């Protein structure tokens, strides 16, 4: 049995995106300006390398300057852009020296002097604007998934589409008691940490984050994606492992280790784009309500993971898990009873 893992390209996709975006900006800058004109047929290469360096600098320093995010967005963006631009100029001077040594037309001292005289100001302005663009690009990428961009621009869900999907509702246990114990601000920070720590499990299982609703996170998969390698089932185990690895951190900072419960169900949902003021791709249908009701049964069964019989039957046989039938349960708002199962992982 092999658990899903985060693919290398997925774990570092923001790095790749920033470097590609920076490279394209540098290539465009070289094409429309005389940057790199000293290098004849290699004219476009310096600008492209500079753009790649800009992307690398921005992504490398984003986490280092995370405290700047305490300022307003405009102030933090400008501060980071100026810092990045200064670092980029240092890279540019290094490139001037390297290219001068490789091509050997003039001495590197003369090349640096010419660069300061002819190119420094223009390159600094370009670096500043490119840094601002990349910071905004990364912010938008974190707010809206690549799936949203693809589905929006292709118009896939501009009209309602019925799809076979899997939903998992993950809810923090004893949230009210924890909020009272920690206070609203510390509890909010705990939720921030918790949902951030879920990242690797979500990426490994290829789940889509549909919504963060208070202390609940709603995950979804197309059936072909979620059932492949039983990703949707193992996602819950991976979520638990993510928090298990961080137990000491939670005890040290909150004196508590958060626990959570989940319900999972499979069925048909309608996917569509809604809204004018704020556009969003949403899911409609009884599937979501039913999954939410299944998750609520975790407390009744004194268990942290409950799935429907339809979900159990869709999964492969002979998995290292133990299903315990909890009977035919009449869920709130449902006319017919459903067979529900608790799930334990046997490894």
Secondary structure as the mmCIF struct_conf table of DSSP 4:
data_model
#
loop_
_struct_conf.conf_type_id
_struct_conf.id
_struct_conf.beg_label_comp_id
_struct_conf.beg_label_asym_id
_struct_conf.beg_label_seq_id
_struct_conf.end_label_comp_id
_struct_conf.end_label_asym_id
_struct_conf.end_label_seq_id
HELX_RH_AL_P HELX_RH_AL_P1 UNK A 8 UNK A 11
TURN_TY1_P TURN_TY1_P1 UNK A 12 UNK A 12
HELX_RH_AL_P HELX_RH_AL_P2 UNK A 13 UNK A 32
BEND BEND1 UNK A 33 UNK A 33
TURN_TY1_P TURN_TY1_P2 UNK A 35 UNK A 36
HELX_RH_3T_P HELX_RH_3T_P1 UNK A 37 UNK A 42
HELX_RH_AL_P HELX_RH_AL_P3 UNK A 43 UNK A 62
TURN_TY1_P TURN_TY1_P3 UNK A 63 UNK A 65
HELX_RH_3T_P HELX_RH_3T_P2 UNK A 66 UNK A 70
BEND BEND2 UNK A 71 UNK A 71
HELX_RH_AL_P HELX_RH_AL_P4 UNK A 73 UNK A 103
BEND BEND3 UNK A 105 UNK A 106
HELX_RH_AL_P HELX_RH_AL_P5 UNK A 108 UNK A 118
TURN_TY1_P TURN_TY1_P4 UNK A 119 UNK A 119
HELX_RH_AL_P HELX_RH_AL_P6 UNK A 120 UNK A 143
BEND BEND4 UNK A 144 UNK A 144
HELX_RH_AL_P HELX_RH_AL_P7 UNK A 146 UNK A 154
TURN_TY1_P TURN_TY1_P5 UNK A 155 UNK A 157
BEND BEND5 UNK A 158 UNK A 159
STRN STRN1 UNK A 161 UNK A 172
TURN_TY1_P TURN_TY1_P6 UNK A 173 UNK A 174
HELX_RH_AL_P HELX_RH_AL_P8 UNK A 175 UNK A 182
HELX_RH_AL_P HELX_RH_AL_P9 UNK A 184 UNK A 197
TURN_TY1_P TURN_TY1_P7 UNK A 198 UNK A 198
HELX_RH_AL_P HELX_RH_AL_P10 UNK A 199 UNK A 204
TURN_TY1_P TURN_TY1_P8 UNK A 205 UNK A 206
STRN STRN2 UNK A 208 UNK A 213
TURN_TY1_P TURN_TY1_P9 UNK A 214 UNK A 215
STRN STRN3 UNK A 216 UNK A 222
HELX_RH_AL_P HELX_RH_AL_P11 UNK A 223 UNK A 227
HELX_RH_3T_P HELX_RH_3T_P3 UNK A 228 UNK A 230
HELX_RH_AL_P HELX_RH_AL_P12 UNK A 231 UNK A 244
TURN_TY1_P TURN_TY1_P10 UNK A 245 UNK A 246
HELX_RH_AL_P HELX_RH_AL_P13 UNK A 247 UNK A 254
BEND BEND6 UNK A 255 UNK A 256
STRN STRN4 UNK A 260 UNK A 274
BEND BEND7 UNK A 276 UNK A 278
STRN STRN5 UNK A 280 UNK A 284
BEND BEND8 UNK A 285 UNK A 285
HELX_RH_AL_P HELX_RH_AL_P14 UNK A 286 UNK A 301
TURN_TY1_P TURN_TY1_P11 UNK A 302 UNK A 302
BEND BEND9 UNK A 304 UNK A 304
STRN STRN6 UNK A 305 UNK A 308
HELX_RH_AL_P HELX_RH_AL_P15 UNK A 309 UNK A 314
BEND BEND10 UNK A 315 UNK A 315
HELX_LH_PP_P HELX_LH_PP_P1 UNK A 316 UNK A 316
BEND BEND11 UNK A 317 UNK A 318
BEND BEND12 UNK A 320 UNK A 320
STRN STRN7 UNK A 321 UNK A 329
TURN_TY1_P TURN_TY1_P12 UNK A 332 UNK A 333
BEND BEND13 UNK A 335 UNK A 336
STRN STRN8 UNK A 338 UNK A 345
#
